[in-house]
Amino acid sequence: MYGIGGESKLCFEQTVIDIEIDNYLMDFFQLQLGITKETYGFNGILGVDFMIKSGLIIDFQELKTRRKKDF
């Protein structure tokens, strides 16, 4: 896993059968698990793969996520 500045971090990849985040249920979703809380102060990142599979779009003016059909 690479972050800002190109520094690499150890991570593990795991496929989960079901994952639900804020009422978005996805099956057979791949997660990359690493240590972020201690180093960066947050628990995780929802990346582009999650946004595409869930059909979410980031509304930067409102600073919210919305479904494609809501636009």
C-alpha positions as CSV (number, residue, x, y, z in Angstrom):
1,M,0.0,0.0,0.0
2,Y,1.4,3.4,-1.0
3,G,0.3,6.8,0.4
4,I,1.2,10.4,0.0
5,G,4.9,10.8,-0.6
6,G,5.2,7.3,-2.1
7,E,6.0,5.7,1.2
8,S,5.0,2.0,1.3
9,K,3.2,0.4,4.2
10,L,2.6,-3.3,4.9
11,C,-1.0,-4.4,4.3
12,F,-3.0,-7.5,3.9
13,E,-5.6,-8.1,1.2
14,Q,-8.8,-10.0,2.2
15,T,-12.0,-10.7,0.4
16,V,-15.1,-10.4,2.7
17,I,-18.3,-12.1,1.8
18,D,-20.6,-9.3,2.9
19,I,-19.8,-5.8,4.0
20,E,-22.3,-3.0,4.9
21,I,-21.3,0.6,5.2
22,D,-24.1,3.2,5.8
23,N,-26.7,0.9,4.3
24,Y,-24.6,0.0,1.3
25,L,-24.3,-3.7,1.2
26,M,-21.7,-5.3,-1.0
27,D,-20.8,-8.9,-1.5
28,F,-17.4,-10.4,-2.1
29,F,-15.6,-7.1,-1.6
30,Q,-11.8,-6.9,-1.4
31,L,-10.3,-5.0,1.5
32,Q,-6.7,-3.9,2.0
33,L,-6.0,-4.0,5.7
34,G,-3.2,-2.0,7.3
35,I,-2.2,0.0,10.3
36,T,-3.6,3.6,9.9
37,K,-5.0,4.6,13.3
38,E,-1.6,4.9,15.1
39,T,0.3,6.4,12.2
40,Y,-2.3,8.7,10.6
41,G,-5.2,9.0,13.1
42,F,-8.0,7.5,11.1
43,N,-9.4,4.0,10.9
44,G,-9.6,3.5,7.1
45,I,-10.1,4.9,3.6
46,L,-13.0,4.2,1.3
47,G,-11.5,4.3,-2.1
48,V,-12.5,4.5,-5.7
49,D,-13.3,0.8,-5.8
50,F,-15.9,1.2,-3.1
51,M,-17.4,4.4,-4.8
52,I,-17.7,2.6,-8.2
53,K,-19.3,-0.6,-6.8
54,S,-21.7,1.3,-4.5
55,G,-22.7,3.8,-7.3
56,L,-21.7,6.8,-5.1
57,I,-20.5,10.2,-6.4
58,I,-18.8,12.8,-4.3
59,D,-20.5,16.2,-4.3
60,F,-17.6,18.5,-3.4
61,Q,-19.8,21.6,-3.2
62,E,-22.0,20.1,-0.5
63,L,-19.2,17.8,0.8
64,K,-21.6,14.8,0.7
65,T,-21.9,11.6,-1.2
66,R,-24.9,10.9,-3.4
67,R,-26.1,8.0,-5.5
68,K,-25.8,8.5,-9.3
69,K,-29.6,8.5,-9.7
70,D,-29.9,11.5,-7.4
71,F,-28.1,13.8,-9.8
